[in-house]
């Protein structure tokens, strides 16, 4: 069953377009990865909100990616992003 790995980012007001551009530059090449959609809401007066929905063929494919060297390397030397105020992740099945 296909799934969505959704990440919700609360961002510093006015930084949303920069973060969307950054997300678009980061594309995966991994078995079972189907692509992603990025949504930006700039209507909130206090923050920008970005949703990133990554589609996977199955939860097993997502878990294989999370355990992979490719995933670890992507986080290895990453510095905290000052534009991110809060971040959450949820997984949904596609019915």
DOMAR-390073 format. One record per residue: residue number from 1; x, y, z of N, C-alpha, C in turn. Coordinates in pm, 1 decimal, padded with zeros to 6 digits. Example, Ala and Ser with C-alpha at 12.3 -4.5 7.8 and 13.67 -1.06 7.14 Angstrom:
PT  keba       nc1       nc2       nc3      cac1      cac2      cac3       cc1       cc2       cc3
PT     1   01319.0  -00569.0   00780.0   01230.0  -00450.0   00780.0   01320.0  -00330.0   00780.0
PT     2   01285.0  -00225.0   00708.0   01367.0  -00106.0   00714.0   01290.0   00003.0   00787.0
This chain:
PT  keba       nc1       nc2       nc3      cac1      cac2      cac3       cc1       cc2       cc3
PT     1   00083.8  -00117.8   00000.0   00000.0   00000.0   00000.0   00088.7   00124.7   00000.0
PT     2   00060.9   00218.1  -00088.0   00138.7   00341.5  -00097.2   00113.8   00428.8   00025.4
PT     3   00215.7   00507.2   00061.1   00203.5   00594.7   00177.1   00257.8   00733.9   00146.0
PT     4   00219.2   00827.1   00231.8   00269.3   00964.5   00228.4   00345.6   00987.7   00358.1
PT     5   00467.6   01036.1   00346.7   00546.7   01081.9   00460.8   00536.0   01234.1   00458.0
PT     6   00452.9   01289.7   00548.1   00427.8   01434.3   00545.7   00507.3   01505.1   00654.1
PT     7   00575.0   01610.4   00613.4   00648.6   01694.2   00706.7   00586.1   01832.7   00704.6
PT     8   00557.0   01885.0   00821.8   00499.6   02018.2   00836.0   00603.7   02106.8   00902.4
PT     9   00635.0   02217.7   00837.6   00734.5   02311.1   00888.6   00668.2   02444.6   00920.1
PT    10   00684.3   02491.5   01042.6   00646.4   02628.0   01077.1   00773.4   02710.8   01061.3
PT    11   00765.1   02813.2   00976.1   00883.7   02888.1   00935.4   00875.6   03034.0   00977.7
PT    12   00992.5   03095.1   00993.0   00999.1   03238.6   01017.3   00922.2   03309.1   00906.3
PT    13   00837.9   03403.4   00944.4   00756.6   03477.5   00847.5   00846.1   03536.9   00738.7
PT    14   00808.8   03513.7   00612.8   00883.6   03566.3   00499.0   00991.2   03474.1   00444.9
PT    15   01016.5   03360.9   00511.8   01122.4   03269.3   00467.2   01068.6   03152.1   00385.3
PT    16   00937.6   03145.3   00365.7   00876.6   03030.2   00300.2   00925.9   03003.5   00159.8
PT    17   00933.7   03106.3   00076.8   00978.0   03085.4  -00061.6   01120.9   03033.6  -00067.6
PT    18   01207.0   03083.1   00019.2   01345.8   03035.1   00025.9   01349.7   02886.8   00062.2
PT    19   01266.3   02846.6   00157.1   01264.6   02706.8   00199.3   01204.7   02616.0   00092.6
PT    20   01104.2   02663.4   00020.4   01048.2   02585.3  -00090.4   01156.2   02561.6  -00195.4
PT    21   01231.1   02665.5  -00229.7   01340.2   02651.9  -00327.0   01442.1   02549.7  -00279.1
PT    22   01477.2   02554.7  -00151.4   01574.0   02460.4  -00094.4   01520.4   02317.6  -00102.3
PT    23   01393.1   02298.5  -00071.3   01333.5   02164.6  -00077.7   01329.5   02111.0  -00220.4
PT    24   01302.4   02197.7  -00316.0   01295.9   02153.8  -00456.2   01431.7   02106.6  -00506.7
PT    25   01539.3   02158.0  -00449.9   01674.0   02118.7  -00491.3   01712.4   01981.9  -00436.7
PT    26   01639.2   01932.4  -00338.4   01672.1   01805.9  -00273.3   01577.1   01697.2  -00322.2
PT    27   01616.7   01627.3  -00425.7   01533.5   01519.2  -00479.4   01602.2   01386.1  -00451.9
PT    28   01523.6   01285.4  -00424.8   01575.8   01152.7  -00392.2   01579.7   01061.8  -00513.5
PT    29   01676.2   00972.7  -00512.1   01682.1   00862.3  -00606.4   01697.1   00737.0  -00520.8
PT    30   01583.8   00675.9  -00487.2   01585.3   00560.8  -00398.2   01469.7   00468.9  -00436.2
PT    31   01493.6   00338.5  -00426.9   01390.6   00240.8  -00463.9   01262.5   00264.0  -00384.1
PT    32   01151.1   00272.0  -00454.0   01021.8   00289.3  -00390.0   00978.3   00433.3  -00372.6
PT    33   01068.4   00528.3  -00398.7   01033.7   00670.5  -00386.6   00959.5   00713.9  -00512.1
PT    34   00842.1   00774.9  -00493.9   00757.1   00811.6  -00606.9   00756.7   00961.4  -00637.1
PT    35   00807.5   01042.3  -00546.9   00810.2   01186.6  -00570.1   00755.7   01262.4  -00450.7
PT    36   00753.6   01396.1  -00464.8   00703.3   01477.8  -00354.5   00627.7   01598.3  -00407.1
PT    37   00542.1   01650.1  -00321.0   00469.6   01773.9  -00346.2   00502.7   01868.8  -00232.2
PT    38   00513.5   01996.6  -00265.1   00545.2   02098.5  -00165.2   00435.0   02203.2  -00168.5
PT    39   00384.1   02236.6  -00051.0   00277.6   02335.3  -00037.4   00325.1   02445.9   00056.5
PT    40   00290.2   02570.0   00025.0   00330.4   02683.2   00108.4   00209.1   02768.9   00140.6
PT    41   00193.0   02799.9   00268.1   00087.8   02890.2   00314.4   00156.3   03011.9   00376.0
PT    42   00133.8   03129.0   00316.5   00191.4   03253.7   00368.5   00082.9   03343.5   00428.0
PT    43  -00037.4   03289.9   00446.6  -00151.2   03369.5   00495.1  -00144.9   03398.6   00645.0
PT    44  -00078.9   03313.0   00721.7  -00068.0   03334.8   00865.8   00014.0   03461.3   00891.7
PT    45  -00027.0   03541.7   00987.7   00042.2   03668.4   01015.3   00173.1   03649.1   01090.4
PT    46   00188.1   03535.2   01158.4   00304.5   03514.8   01243.3   00411.4   03424.6   01183.0
PT    47   00374.2   03340.2   01086.9   00470.9   03244.9   01032.4   00426.2   03198.8   00894.6
PT    48   00520.4   03142.6   00818.4   00488.6   03071.5   00695.2   00479.7   02923.4   00731.5
PT    49   00395.8   02849.5   00661.8   00380.5   02706.5   00687.7   00403.1   02631.8   00556.9
PT    50   00495.4   02535.9   00560.1   00527.8   02456.0   00442.1   00498.1   02309.5   00472.7
PT    51   00425.6   02245.0   00381.2   00403.4   02101.0   00388.5   00484.5   02034.9   00278.4
PT    52   00555.0   01928.3   00312.8   00626.5   01847.5   00214.4   00568.7   01707.0   00224.8
PT    53   00507.9   01660.3   00116.5   00448.8   01526.8   00113.4   00530.0   01439.2   00019.1
PT    54   00599.1   01342.0   00077.5   00681.5   01249.3   00000.0   00603.5   01119.6  -00016.4
PT    55   00589.9   01075.1  -00141.7   00513.7   00954.1  -00173.1   00608.3   00834.3  -00186.5
PT    56   00567.6   00723.2  -00125.8   00644.6   00599.2  -00129.4   00553.8   00484.4  -00171.0
PT    57   00611.4   00385.5  -00237.9   00534.8   00266.9  -00278.6   00478.9   00193.0  -00157.8
PT    58   00554.9   00191.7  -00047.3   00510.3   00120.4   00072.7   00586.0   00174.1   00194.0
PT    59   00536.0   00140.8   00312.1   00605.2   00179.5   00435.2   00741.2   00111.1   00442.5
PT    60   00749.1  -00010.2   00390.7   00876.9  -00082.8   00389.4   00982.7  -00005.0   00310.9
PT    61   00945.0   00051.3   00196.2   01040.3   00130.5   00118.2   01087.0   00253.0   00197.2
PT    62   00994.3   00320.7   00264.9   01031.4   00436.7   00346.2   01126.3   00395.6   00458.1
PT    63   01095.7   00287.5   00527.3   01181.1   00242.7   00637.3   01319.2   00201.3   00586.5
PT    64   01325.1   00138.7   00469.4   01454.8   00104.0   00410.7   01536.3   00229.6   00384.1
PT    65   01470.0   00334.5   00336.1   01540.5   00460.2   00311.8   01590.4   00520.0   00443.4
PT    66   01507.6   00521.2   00546.4   01547.0   00582.0   00673.9   01665.8   00509.7   00736.6
PT    67   01682.8   00380.8   00705.2   01795.1   00302.8   00757.9   01917.5   00308.7   00667.3
PT    68   01905.5   00373.7   00553.2   02011.2   00369.5   00451.5   02126.3   00466.0   00480.2
PT    69   02241.4   00435.1   00420.1   02356.7   00525.1   00427.1   02323.9   00659.1   00362.7
PT    70   02245.1   00657.3   00255.9   02207.0   00781.0   00186.4   02133.7   00875.4   00282.6
PT    71   02043.5   00821.5   00362.4   01968.8   00903.4   00458.8   02061.9   00955.1   00567.8
PT    72   02146.6   00868.9   00620.4   02241.1   00910.5   00725.3   02334.6   01020.0   00676.0
PT    73   02385.1   01004.4   00554.7   02475.4   01105.4   00497.8   02405.5   01240.1   00481.9
PT    74   02277.3   01237.5   00448.0   02202.0   01361.2   00431.2   02187.2   01440.5   00559.8
PT    75   02197.8   01372.0   00673.8   02182.8   01438.2   00803.5   02315.6   01456.8   00875.9
PT    76   02421.9   01400.1   00822.6   02550.0   01392.6   00892.4   02603.5   01528.2   00938.1
PT    77   02618.7   01621.4   00847.9   02679.1   01750.3   00881.9   02579.6   01865.2   00872.2
PT    78   02453.0   01833.8   00882.3   02349.6   01936.6   00869.4   02347.2   02024.9   00993.7
PT    79   02349.4   02154.6   00970.0   02340.6   02251.4   01078.8   02194.2   02289.8   01098.4
PT    80   02157.2   02330.9   01220.3   02018.4   02373.5   01242.6   01979.8   02487.8   01148.8
PT    81   01859.8   02481.5   01095.1   01810.5   02583.9   01003.7   01738.9   02690.9   01085.9
PT    82   01790.1   02814.1   01087.4   01728.0   02918.7   01169.5   01588.1   02959.0   01122.1
PT    83   01550.5   02921.8   01000.2   01416.9   02954.4   00949.9   01308.8   02861.0   01003.7
PT    84   01347.6   02745.4   01057.1   01250.0   02647.2   01104.8   01220.1   02671.3   01252.7
PT    85   01095.2   02708.5   01280.7   01051.1   02730.8   01418.0   01004.9   02601.4   01483.0
PT    86   00939.8   02516.6   01404.3   00887.5   02389.7   01453.4   00872.7   02295.4   01334.2
PT    87   00876.1   02166.0   01362.5   00872.6   02065.3   01256.6   00801.6   01941.9   01310.8
PT    88   00711.8   01885.3   01231.0   00647.1   01760.2   01271.3   00637.1   01667.6   01150.7
PT    89   00624.8   01538.0   01179.0   00616.6   01437.1   01073.1   00501.5   01342.1   01103.8
PT    90   00429.4   01303.6   00997.8   00323.1   01203.8   01009.8   00324.2   01117.9   00884.3
PT    91   00282.5   00993.4   00900.4   00274.9   00900.8   00788.0   00128.2   00865.0   00765.5
PT    92   00085.9   00871.7   00639.0  -00052.1   00840.9   00600.7  -00051.1   00731.0   00495.5
PT    93  -00148.9   00641.2   00502.2  -00165.7   00543.2   00395.0  -00257.0   00603.4   00289.2
PT    94  -00231.3   00568.8   00163.9  -00314.9   00614.2   00053.1  -00417.8   00505.3   00027.9
PT    95  -00541.8   00535.1   00049.9  -00650.6   00437.1   00038.1  -00709.0   00439.1  -00101.2
